């Protein structure tokens, strides 16, 4: 039975349009344009993105992570290498990212391959984090079952006591990843669900630009 209260939730998108003749030739440049719109628009956490991973036999999982850098090499985020997503990325490097900027009626989907960043990059970012976040990265056995909240709090307390006279050191099981895009889709909401969808696909050293039906 269809839940009519849920089914009737809808919005007609009318803010903007997107034409293949107006987009940048390079998807990173196009992303930067939209990124600037998102940050200048003072959106709440514009760097929040869905990371979708999968086991080698095709069982998917998804979660929100935070973008921390992007350039021609790809899109960078940080996490625990021993978490569920870390294990899945180690076994299957094919991943997807998704940005949804609701206030701009825009989405960006990125399909690509993931790899670890260099230790120097992970150290630089880890050392820039607030002390509590650095301690938490050491203390939390991410994605593992724990008996209760106080177990985690006890772990944090022990790590904090260890580093009371010195800065926490990045653990080897925590660091960064970079997603190198193979395809990027830019989605602009349009009226009557006739959305604009522009797809970039890498072909050698070039990017092919196509329009997709909504």
N, C-alpha and C positions, 0 to 999 in steps of 0.2 A: 504494500500500500504506500503510495507516494505521500510524503509529509508535505502538505500544501503550504504550511507556514514557512518551511525551509525552501521549497521550490519557488515560492513567490519572491524570494530575496534576489534583487537584481539592480543593476545600475547601468544606465546608458552612457557610454564613454564619448565625450565630445571635445576634450581639451586640445587635441593636436592631431596631426597626420604625419605619415612617414612615407617618402617616395624614394625609390631606388636612384633617381637622378640627383637627389640631395644628400645622400649619405657619403661618408668618407670612403676612399678606396680600400683602406685598411681597417679591420674591425676594432683593433685596439684604439685607433684614433676616434672611431665612432663611439666606442665605449667611453672614452675620456670626455667627449662632448656631453653624453648623457650623465656621466658621473658628475661633471661640473654643474649640470642642471640640478641634480639631486642634492649635492652639498650646498649649493647656493640657495636652494629652496628650503634649507633647514629641515629636511626630512629627519624623522627619528631613526637613528642608526641606519643610514643609507648603505653601510658596508655589511649589513646582515645578508647572508646568502644561504640558500639551501645547498647542501652537499649531498649528492646521491652516490652511493657506492653499491657494490654487488659482490657476492661470493663468486668463485669460479663457476659454480653450477647455476648461477642466475637468480639467487635470492637477494632482492634489493633491500636497502635501508637508506633512510634519509634523516638529516638533522640540520639545524641552523648553526653555521660557523660565521666568523667575522673576517672579511677581507682586510689584509694588513698592508698589501702593496700590489701594484700591477705595473707592468711595462711590456715591452715587446717579447719578453721571455715567458710571460704568463701571469697568473693570478696566485697570490701567496696567502696562506693562512697557517696557523700554528695549532698544535694539539699534542695529545699523548700518543706516542707511536705504538703503545701497547693497548690502546683502546679498541673497541669493535671496529671503528672506521679505519684505524691504523692497520689492523689485521687484514681487513678486506682490501685495502689499497695495496698492501704488500703482496697479496695473492692475485689481485686483479687491478691493474693500474688504470683501467678505463672508468672515468667518472664524469659526472655532470654537475654543473653549478647553475643556480637559478637566482637571479635578483628579481624582486617584485617591489617596484616603487609605486605603491597604490595612489599616492597623491598626484603623481604624474601620469597615471594610467599606462604604465610601462612595465615590460618585463625584458630581461636579457637572459638567454639560455646559452650556456657554454658547454660543449662536449669536447673532451680531450683526454690526455693522459697525464698522470700525476707522478711526481718523483720528489724525493726529499731535497730541500735546499742545503747549501753548505753549512757546516757547523758554525762558521763565523757569522752567518746571517742569523741563525737561531740564537747564538750567544748575544748578538747585538739587540735583537728584539726582546729576549728574555730579560736582559739587564735593564731594559727601559720600562719594564712593567712595575706596578706598585709592589711594595714588599709582600703584602698579603697574597697577591696573585702568584708571586714567585714561590712563596711557601706552599700555597695550595697545589701548584703544579708538581711539587716534590711529594706532598703528603697523600694526594688522592690516587688510589689505584683505579683509574678511570675505567668504567664499564664493567668492573667486577662486582660481584655480590658482596655486600658488607652487612654485618648483623644489625646495625642500628646507627642513627645519626651520631651518637656520642662516640662511636668508634672513629669516625672521620674527625670529629673535633679533638679527640685524644691524639690522633696522628698529627694534626696541624699543630697542636700544642708542643709535641715532642720535637718536631722540626723547627718550630720557632725558638725553642730553648737551645737547640743545637747551634743556631745561627744568631744568637743574641748579640755576639760581639763581632760578627762578620757578615758580609753580604751572602745571601744564598747563591749557590752555584747551580747552573742549569743541569738537570739530570740527563743522562744519555737517552732516556726513554721519552724525552719531550723535545719537540722542535717543529720546524716548518716544512711545508710542502708547497710545491708550485704546480699549478695545472696549466699545461701547455695546450692552448685551444687548437682543435682541428675543425670545428664548426662553431659558429656563433650566430644566434638568431636574435634580432631586435624586434620586439612586439610593441606596437602602439595601439591602444584601445581605440575603437571607432564605433560610431553609432550602429545600432541594430546588429551588433556582433560581427560586422564586416571589418574586422581588425586588419591593420597593416602588419605584415610579417615579412621582414627582409632577412634572408639567410646568406651568410658568408661561409663558403666551403674552401678549405685549403687544397690547392692543386699545384704540387711542386712548391715553388717559391711565390706563387701568386694566389690571390683570393678571388674565387668566383662569386658573384653577387646575383641572387635570384629572389624573386617574389614568390611567397607561398600563399595558397588559399587559406582563408581563416577557418 
